[in-house]
Amino acid sequence: MRTIRLTMSQALLRFLDQQYVSIDGMETKFVQGVIGIFGHGNVTGIGEALERSPGSLTYIQGKNEQGMVHTAAAFAKQKNRQQIYACTTSIGPGALNMITAAATATVNRIPVLLLPGDNFASRQPDPVLQQLEVASDYTVSATDPFKMVSKYWDRIVRPEQLMTAAIQAMRVLTDPAETGAVTLALPQDVQAEAYDYPEVFFEKKIHYLDRRPPSRESIERAAALCQGKQRPLLIAGGGVHYAGAAQEVADFAAAFGIPVAETQAGKSALAWDHPLNVGAIGVTGSLAANKLAKEADLIIGVGTRYSDFTTASKSAFANPDAQFININISGFDTAKLNGIGITADAKEALRALQERLAAGSFASSWATTEIAEVKAEWDAEVDRLYRMECQEGLAQTHALGVINDMLDPSSVVVCAAGSLPGDLHRLWRAAEPKTYHMEYGFSCMGYEISGAFGVALAEPHREVYAIVGDGSYLMLHSELVTSLQEGRKITILLFDNHGYQCIHNLQRSQGSDGFGNEFRYRDAGSNTLSGNYMPIDFSAHARALGAKAFKATNAEELRSALLAAKKETVTTLIEIPVVPGTNSGGYESWWNVGVPEVSVSPKVVAAHEEMSKRIQAAKPI
């Protein structure tokens, strides 16, 4: 067998450069490049390989390790998990900074390949800089915590181990049912060690993403459950996008007169004004979807993992006869809510179930006028919130209405945490698929700007908008600089409401007077954070980083700023001061949070009693 002598790092890059995926006959290069920050644990290993022999892989310089993994995850999400970036860091803190983003990717079932440096395998310089030195287990290093948040984890302590590890890594990364973060821990000495690798290891490899068909038996079981059901509701989750099944959802719903609700990940599967799209479901759901969910006797979940926000902590489906059909590529998700599972590709499953139900003359009893009425009621409520005036300043929902009206339908909005995801899920009128990019599996603060940069890498011809609160912006905005460096424009719409107002609202709704969530100065008299709001000039900060920036304090200024930002060719920030507490509220939904049973505050005790009643009314499984 012919061999080629390479360092482990050189071999890894050459292998990654030859990985492709094929779906529906379309072949795509899987690994586009590597995003990294160098330290002593990777600069002379992977760093040398990227400098001298990168092949066709592009190197992007990250500015924060968590941020660069968010960028890679957002890129993969926008590409429907068919293309990825790998991420490399040094050992110790550089590696550990990736863990939050690794968990975010895994929770959302998004493929990211993580290549952190690790301790010397030889142990010659032991203890090496940034080594943990766990006395009870000397094999433990800073990369071991990745085991908890990775779908596959390996440590390469000999250069030849790379071959089996890399093959297994690709297996997981390209498996839609098992994908998530994959971590290959790379001791810094092994990165530079050479081995005679067989040339066959570097041949072009195509991973076929064959659509998994449903079993005939599972379709029959689902069809049998449908018999006698009168008021079905279809929930479109993120799997609809990943399977490219938006048209199948529309066809299935139209064939049987079934209203469609959307999760955060599934939103934009149908246009907002589609006659059967009743909007967002659950805690952050619309009035229309939540009303119909309470009456539904059959829930057909497509590509959803049924988070507590989707199910309103299992209280959304109040009909005692409600049963579930769960269509998902992952058997783990089809088993939820005691439902009947169809473990299959969403496109294939919907087609098969539609054919079977049509043969049995299945149809819902929802009246067309009934669905139209709840939609009209909700549309009127969105219009009201989009026009909401506030004497103190610009209302958050009014600002979103202006933005929704001004953006091109093909623009992509990116968000993740705070009160904005609730408003966007309920109110945002998405007209085209893949224009609504929400990370709400982990609701990770700091994803927004990094994620928007990842979307801009994935779709450079679209306008990309990061909609972010001041709290998330302060937590992580580093990849704003990377977007400038790479010439990938994003527009950051920064809503300044003086702190973590989403959680401020939550705590006050459960008996608190408000504590620790607003950006206020410390009051010397009370020794609490109850002084004046802190004045932060976010637009000046963005300009200092090299971005263009505007400030909009009212609707007209916001319209002007959006028009000006669209003309800019570099990353631009619009600072939008909004009145705290002017976000939308819940609509016939509930969320289970722990409220103290004992407190010196009667309001807290009363909130606990009310929460206990709601828990008893929700489904136990």
C-alpha positions in Angstrom: 0.0 0.0 0.0 1.4 3.4 -1.0 1.9 5.8 1.9 2.7 9.4 2.4 4.6 10.8 5.4 2.7 13.6 7.1 2.3 15.1 10.6 -0.9 14.2 12.2 -2.1 17.8 11.7 -1.2 17.8 8.0 -3.0 14.5 7.6 -6.1 15.7 9.4 -6.4 18.7 7.1 -5.8 16.7 4.0 -8.5 14.2 5.1 -11.0 17.0 5.9 -10.4 18.6 2.6 -11.7 15.4 0.8 -15.0 15.0 2.6 -18.2 15.5 0.6 -21.9 14.9 1.2 -24.5 13.8 -1.3 -28.3 14.2 -1.0 -30.9 13.8 -3.7 -28.0 13.4 -6.2 -26.4 16.8 -5.3 -22.8 16.6 -4.2 -21.4 19.3 -1.8 -18.0 19.8 -0.3 -18.6 19.2 3.4 -15.7 21.0 5.3 -15.3 24.5 4.1 -12.5 25.6 6.3 -11.2 26.1 9.9 -12.0 28.9 12.3 -9.3 29.2 14.9 -7.4 31.1 17.6 -3.8 30.0 18.0 -1.9 29.3 21.3 1.1 27.2 22.3 -1.2 24.1 22.1 -2.0 24.4 18.4 0.1 27.0 16.7 3.0 24.8 15.8 0.8 21.8 15.0 -2.5 22.6 13.2 -1.2 26.2 12.8 1.8 25.0 10.7 -0.4 22.7 8.6 -2.9 25.5 7.9 -0.1 27.8 6.9 1.9 25.4 4.7 -0.6 22.9 3.4 -4.3 23.9 3.8 -5.4 22.5 0.5 -8.7 24.3 -0.4 -9.6 24.9 3.3 -10.1 28.5 4.2 -8.7 29.7 7.6 -10.8 32.4 9.4 -9.2 34.0 12.5 -11.7 34.0 15.4 -11.7 36.6 18.2 -13.4 34.6 20.9 -13.5 30.8 21.1 -17.1 30.6 22.1 -18.0 33.1 19.4 -16.2 31.3 16.6 -18.0 28.0 17.4 -21.3 29.9 17.3 -20.3 31.1 13.9 -19.6 27.6 12.7 -22.9 26.3 14.1 -24.9 29.1 12.5 -23.1 28.5 9.2 -24.0 24.8 9.4 -27.6 25.5 10.4 -28.1 27.9 7.5 -26.7 25.3 5.2 -29.2 22.7 6.4 -26.3 20.8 8.0 -24.7 20.0 4.7 -21.6 22.1 5.1 -19.4 22.9 8.2 -16.4 24.7 9.5 -14.0 23.1 12.0 -12.8 25.1 15.0 -9.3 24.9 16.5 -8.0 26.3 19.8 -5.0 25.9 22.1 -5.3 23.9 25.4 -6.7 25.1 28.7 -8.9 28.3 28.7 -8.9 28.5 24.9 -10.4 25.0 24.7 -12.8 25.5 27.6 -14.2 28.6 26.1 -15.7 26.5 23.4 -17.8 24.3 25.7 -20.9 26.6 25.9 -21.1 26.8 22.1 -20.5 23.1 21.8 -23.5 22.5 24.1 -25.5 24.9 22.0 -24.7 23.0 18.8 -25.5 19.6 20.3 -28.8 20.7 21.8 -29.8 22.1 18.4 -28.6 19.0 16.5 -26.1 21.1 14.5 -22.7 19.6 13.3 -19.5 21.3 14.5 -16.1 19.8 14.5 -13.9 21.0 17.5 -10.2 20.5 17.5 -8.8 21.7 20.9 -5.2 21.3 21.8 -4.4 19.0 24.7 -1.6 18.0 27.2 1.6 16.4 25.9 1.0 12.7 25.3 4.6 12.1 26.1 4.4 13.9 29.4 8.0 14.9 29.0 7.5 18.6 30.0 4.9 17.6 32.6 3.1 19.6 33.9 2.7 21.6 30.8 1.4 25.2 30.9 -2.4 25.1 31.4 -2.5 21.5 32.5 -5.1 20.7 35.2 -3.1 18.1 37.1 -6.0 16.1 38.5 -4.2 14.1 41.2 -6.8 11.3 41.2 -6.8 10.7 37.4 -3.7 12.0 35.6 -5.3 11.4 32.2 -7.9 14.1 32.8 -7.3 17.4 31.0 -9.3 20.5 30.0 -10.7 18.6 27.0 -12.5 16.0 29.2 -15.5 18.3 29.9 -16.3 18.2 26.2 -17.4 14.6 26.7 -20.6 15.9 28.3 -21.5 18.2 25.4 -20.3 16.1 22.4 -22.0 13.5 20.3 -18.6 12.0 19.7 -15.3 12.5 21.6 -11.8 11.2 21.1 -8.3 11.9 22.1 -5.5 11.2 19.6 -2.5 10.1 21.6 -0.7 8.4 18.6 -0.7 9.8 15.1 -2.1 6.7 13.5 -5.2 6.9 15.8 -6.3 9.8 13.6 -7.6 7.5 10.9 -10.3 5.6 12.9 -11.1 8.8 14.9 -11.6 10.9 11.8 -13.8 8.3 10.1 -16.0 8.1 13.2 -16.1 11.9 13.5 -17.4 12.1 9.9 -20.0 9.4 10.7 -21.5 11.4 13.4 -21.2 14.8 11.8 -23.1 13.6 8.7 -25.7 11.6 10.5 -28.9 13.8 10.8 -30.2 11.7 13.7 -26.9 11.8 15.7 -25.2 15.0 14.8 -24.0 17.7 17.1 -20.6 18.7 18.4 -17.7 16.3 17.7 -14.5 16.8 19.6 -11.1 15.5 18.7 -8.7 16.4 21.5 -5.2 16.8 20.0 -2.1 16.7 22.3 0.2 19.3 21.1 3.2 17.0 20.6 1.2 14.5 18.7 -0.1 17.2 16.4 3.5 17.5 15.1 4.4 13.8 15.0 4.7 12.2 11.6 3.4 8.9 10.4 3.3 7.0 7.1 -0.4 7.4 6.3 -1.8 5.2 3.5 -2.8 7.3 0.5 -6.2 5.7 0.4 -7.0 7.6 3.6 -6.9 10.8 1.6 -9.1 9.8 -1.3 -12.3 11.7 -1.9 -15.0 10.4 0.4 -18.7 10.9 -0.3 -21.1 10.6 2.6 -24.5 9.7 1.2 -27.3 11.4 3.2 -29.9 8.9 2.0 -33.4 9.9 3.0 -34.7 7.4 5.4 -38.1 6.1 4.4 -40.8 5.3 7.0 -41.6 1.8 7.6 -45.0 0.6 6.3 -46.0 -0.5 9.8 -45.3 2.9 11.3 -47.4 4.6 8.6 -50.2 2.1 9.3 -50.1 2.8 13.0 -50.2 6.5 12.4 -53.1 6.2 10.0 -55.0 4.1 12.5 -54.5 6.7 15.1 -55.9 9.4 12.8 -59.2 7.6 12.3 -61.8 9.3 14.5 -59.7 12.3 15.1 -61.5 15.6 14.2 -59.2 18.5 15.1 -55.6 17.8 14.1 -52.8 20.3 14.5 -49.4 20.1 12.7 -46.3 21.5 14.4 -43.5 22.3 12.0 -40.1 22.1 13.7 -36.5 22.6 12.6 -36.4 19.2 11.0 -38.8 20.5 8.3 -36.0 22.9 7.1 -33.2 20.4 7.4 -35.1 17.9 5.3 -36.2 20.5 2.8 -39.8 19.5 3.5 -41.5 22.9 3.6 -43.5 22.1 0.5 -44.5 18.7 1.8 -45.8 20.4 5.0 -47.9 22.8 2.9 -49.2 20.0 0.7 -50.1 17.8 3.7 -51.9 20.6 5.5 -53.8 21.6 2.4 -54.8 18.0 1.6 -56.6 17.6 4.9 -57.4 21.1 6.1 -55.0 21.0 9.0 -53.7 24.2 10.6 -49.9 24.5 11.0 -48.1 26.0 14.0 -44.4 26.6 14.0 -41.6 26.2 16.6 -38.8 28.7 16.9 -36.6 26.4 14.7 -39.5 25.7 12.3 -40.6 29.2 11.8 -40.6 30.4 8.1 -41.5 26.9 6.9 -44.7 28.5 5.6 -45.2 32.1 4.8 -46.8 34.0 7.6 -49.9 34.8 5.4 -50.4 31.2 4.3 -54.1 30.5 5.1 -53.2 27.5 7.2 -50.3 29.0 9.1 -51.6 29.9 12.6 -48.2 31.1 13.8 -46.0 30.3 16.7 -46.8 27.7 19.3 -46.3 27.5 23.0 -44.9 29.8 25.6 -43.9 32.3 23.0 -46.8 31.4 20.8 -49.5 33.3 19.0 -53.1 33.5 20.3 -54.3 31.7 17.2 -52.0 28.7 17.5 -52.4 28.4 21.3 -56.2 28.6 21.0 -56.3 25.8 18.4 -53.8 23.7 20.4 -56.1 23.6 23.4 -58.8 22.0 21.2 -56.7 19.7 19.1 -57.2 16.0 19.5 -54.3 15.0 17.3 -50.8 16.6 17.3 -48.6 15.8 14.3 -45.1 17.0 15.2 -42.7 17.1 12.3 -39.0 17.6 13.1 -39.6 19.0 16.6 -37.9 17.9 19.8 -40.9 19.2 21.8 -39.1 21.6 24.2 -41.0 23.0 27.1 -41.4 26.2 25.2 -43.1 24.4 22.4 -45.5 22.4 24.7 -45.9 25.2 27.2 -44.5 22.8 29.8 -47.0 20.2 28.5 -50.0 22.4 29.1 -50.6 23.6 25.6 -52.6 20.5 24.5 -55.5 20.6 27.0 -57.9 18.3 25.2 -57.9 15.0 27.2 -58.2 13.1 24.0 -55.1 14.6 22.5 -52.6 12.1 21.0 -49.4 12.5 19.2 -47.8 11.4 15.9 -44.1 12.2 16.0 -42.2 12.4 12.7 -38.5 12.7 13.2 -35.3 11.3 11.8 -34.2 10.7 15.4 -35.9 7.9 17.4 -35.0 9.7 20.5 -37.5 12.5 19.6 -40.2 10.3 18.2 -40.6 8.6 21.6 -41.6 11.8 23.3 -45.0 12.7 24.8 -46.0 9.0 24.6 -46.6 9.4 20.9 -46.7 7.1 17.9 -43.3 7.5 16.2 -42.4 7.6 12.6 -38.7 7.5 12.5 -37.9 8.8 9.1 -37.0 11.7 6.9 -39.7 14.4 7.2 -40.2 14.7 3.4 -40.5 10.9 2.9 -42.8 10.5 5.9 -45.2 13.3 5.1 -45.5 12.0 1.5 -46.2 8.4 2.7 -48.7 9.5 5.4 -50.5 11.8 3.0 -50.9 9.0 0.5 -52.2 6.6 3.1 -54.6 9.1 4.7 -56.0 10.2 1.3 -56.8 6.6 0.5 -58.8 6.5 3.7 -60.7 9.8 3.1 -59.3 11.4 6.2 -60.1 15.1 6.7 -60.1 17.4 9.6 -63.3 19.0 10.9 -61.8 22.4 11.3 -63.9 24.9 9.3 -62.0 27.1 6.9 -63.8 30.1 8.4 -62.8 29.0 11.9 -59.1 29.0 11.0 -59.4 32.2 9.1 -61.1 33.9 12.1 -58.4 33.1 14.6 -55.8 34.2 12.0 -57.5 37.5 11.5 -57.8 38.0 15.2 -54.1 37.4 15.6 -53.1 39.5 12.6 -55.1 42.4 14.2 -53.2 41.9 17.5 -49.8 41.9 15.7 -50.8 45.1 13.9 -51.7 46.7 17.2 -48.4 45.7 18.8 -46.5 46.9 15.7 -48.1 50.3 16.0 -47.9 50.6 19.8 -47.0 54.1 21.0 -45.4 54.8 24.3 -45.0 58.2 25.9 -41.6 57.3 27.5 -40.0 56.5 24.1 -40.0 53.8 21.5 -41.8 50.6 22.3 -39.9 47.3 21.5 -42.8 45.9 19.5 -43.2 49.1 17.5 -39.5 49.0 16.7 -39.9 45.4 15.4 -42.9 46.5 13.3 -40.8 49.1 11.6 -38.0 46.7 11.0 -40.3 44.0 9.7 -41.8 46.5 7.3 -38.5 47.9 6.1 -36.5 44.7 5.5 -36.5 42.8 2.2 -38.4 39.5 2.4 -35.2 37.6 1.5 -33.3 39.1 4.4 -32.3 36.8 7.3 -32.9 37.8 10.9 -30.8 36.1 13.6 -31.6 36.1 17.3 -31.1 33.9 20.4 -31.9 35.2 23.9 -33.8 37.7 26.0 -37.3 39.1 25.3 -36.6 39.5 21.6 -37.1 35.8 20.7 -40.6 35.8 22.2 -41.5 38.9 20.2 -40.0 37.6 17.0 -41.6 34.1 17.4 -45.0 35.7 17.9 -44.9 38.7 15.8 -42.3 38.4 13.0 -43.9 38.0 9.6 -41.5 35.7 7.7 -42.3 35.5 4.0 -39.7 33.0 2.8 -38.1 29.9 4.1 -34.7 30.2 5.9 -35.1 33.9 6.6 -35.8 33.4 10.3 -32.7 32.0 12.1 -33.3 31.6 15.9 -31.1 29.7 18.3 -33.6 28.8 21.0 -32.7 25.2 21.8 -30.1 26.6 24.3 -31.2 30.3 24.1 -27.5 31.1 24.4 -26.7 34.8 25.0 -24.0 35.9 22.7 -25.0 33.8 19.8 -26.6 36.6 17.9 -23.6 38.5 16.3 -21.4 35.4 15.9 -24.4 33.6 14.4 -25.2 36.4 12.0 -21.6 36.3 10.8 -22.0 32.6 10.2 -25.1 33.2 8.2 -23.3 35.8 6.2 -20.6 33.2 5.4 -23.3 30.8 4.3 -25.3 33.2 2.3 -23.2 36.2 1.3 -25.8 37.5 -1.2 -28.5 38.0 1.5 -28.8 40.9 3.9 -28.3 39.5 7.4 -29.5 41.2 10.6 -28.5 40.3 14.1 -31.3 41.4 16.4 -29.7 41.5 19.9 -30.4 43.0 23.3 -27.8 45.1 25.1 -27.2 42.3 27.6 -26.2 39.8 24.9 -24.2 42.4 23.0 -22.1 43.1 26.1 -21.6 39.4 26.8 -20.2 38.6 23.3 -19.7 40.8 20.3 -16.1 39.8 19.3 -17.0 38.4 15.9 -18.2 41.8 14.8 -14.5 42.4 14.2 -14.1 39.2 12.3 -17.0 40.1 10.0 -15.1 43.3 9.2 -11.9 41.4 8.6 -13.6 39.0 6.2 -15.7 41.6 4.4 -19.0 39.9 5.3 -21.4 42.6 6.2 -24.0 42.1 8.9 -26.3 44.7 10.3 -26.7 44.6 14.1 -30.0 46.0 15.5 -29.1 46.5 19.1 -32.2 46.9 21.4 -31.1 48.8 24.5 -33.5 48.2 27.3 -31.0 48.7 30.2 -30.4 45.1 31.1 -31.8 41.6 31.3 -35.4 42.7 31.0 -36.7 39.3 29.9 -35.7 37.7 33.2 -36.6 40.9 35.1 -40.2 40.4 33.7 -40.1 36.7 34.7 -39.0 37.3 38.3 -41.6 40.1 38.8 -44.4 37.8 37.5 -43.5 35.3 40.2 -43.6 37.7 43.2 -40.2 39.5 43.0 -40.0 43.3 43.2 -37.2 43.1 40.6 -33.6 42.3 41.6 -30.2 42.2 39.9 -31.4 42.3 36.3 -31.1 46.0 35.2 -28.0 47.8 34.4 -28.1 50.4 37.2 -25.5 52.0 39.4 -25.2 50.9 43.0 -27.2 53.1 45.4 -24.9 54.0 48.3 -27.8 54.3 50.7 -29.4 50.9 50.2 -26.3 49.1 48.9 -28.3 47.7 46.0 -28.2 48.1 42.2 -31.1 50.5 42.3 -29.5 53.8 41.2 -29.8 55.4 37.8 -29.5 53.5 34.5 -25.9 53.2 33.3 -25.5 55.3 30.1 -23.7 53.1 27.5 -22.9 54.5 24.0 -23.2 51.4 21.9 -22.9 53.1 18.6 -19.7 54.8 19.7 -18.4 51.4 20.7 -19.2 49.9 17.4 -17.5 52.8 15.5 -14.4 52.2 17.7 -14.3 48.7 16.4 -14.5 49.8 12.8 -18.2 49.4 12.1 -20.6 52.0 10.8 -23.1 53.0 13.4 -26.4 54.9 13.8 -28.7 55.7 16.7 -32.5 55.7 16.4 -34.7 57.0 19.2 -38.0 57.0 17.4 -39.7 55.2 14.5 -38.8 57.8 11.9 -35.1 57.8 12.9 -35.2 54.0 12.8 -36.6 54.0 9.2 -33.9 56.4 8.1 -31.2 54.4 9.9 -32.3 51.1 8.2 -32.2 52.8 4.8 -28.8 54.2 5.5 -27.5 50.8 6.8 -28.7 49.0 3.7 -26.5 51.3 1.6 -23.4 50.5 3.7 -20.9 47.9 2.5 -19.4 47.0 5.9 -20.9 45.8 9.2 -23.2 48.3 10.6 -24.9 48.8 14.0 -28.1 50.6 14.8 -28.5 51.4 18.5 -32.3 51.4 19.3 -33.2 52.6 22.9 -36.5 51.0 23.8 -38.7 51.4 26.8 -38.2 48.4 29.2 -41.2 46.2 29.5 -42.7 47.0 26.1 -42.3 43.5 24.7 -45.3 41.3 24.0 -46.8 39.0 26.7 -48.0 35.5 26.8 -51.1 34.4 24.9 -53.0 31.6 26.7 -49.7 29.9 27.6 -47.8 29.0 30.7 -44.2 28.1 31.6 -43.2 26.0 34.5 -40.5 27.6 36.6 -39.5 26.9 40.2 -41.1 29.3 42.6 -40.1 29.1 46.3 -42.6 27.4 48.6 -41.4 29.4 51.5 -40.6 33.1 51.4 -40.9 36.3 53.6 -42.8 37.8 50.7 -46.6 36.9 50.5 -46.4 37.6 46.7 -43.9 34.8 46.3 -45.9 32.4 48.3 -49.0 33.2 46.3 -47.1 32.8 43.0 -45.9 29.3 44.3 -49.5 28.3 45.0 -50.6 29.4 41.5 -47.7 27.6 39.9 -48.6 24.4 41.8 -52.1 24.5 40.4 -50.9 24.9 36.9 -48.5 22.0 37.3 -51.3 19.7 38.4 -53.3 20.7 35.3 -50.4 19.9 32.9 -49.7 16.5 31.3 -47.4 14.5 33.6 -45.5 12.8 30.7 
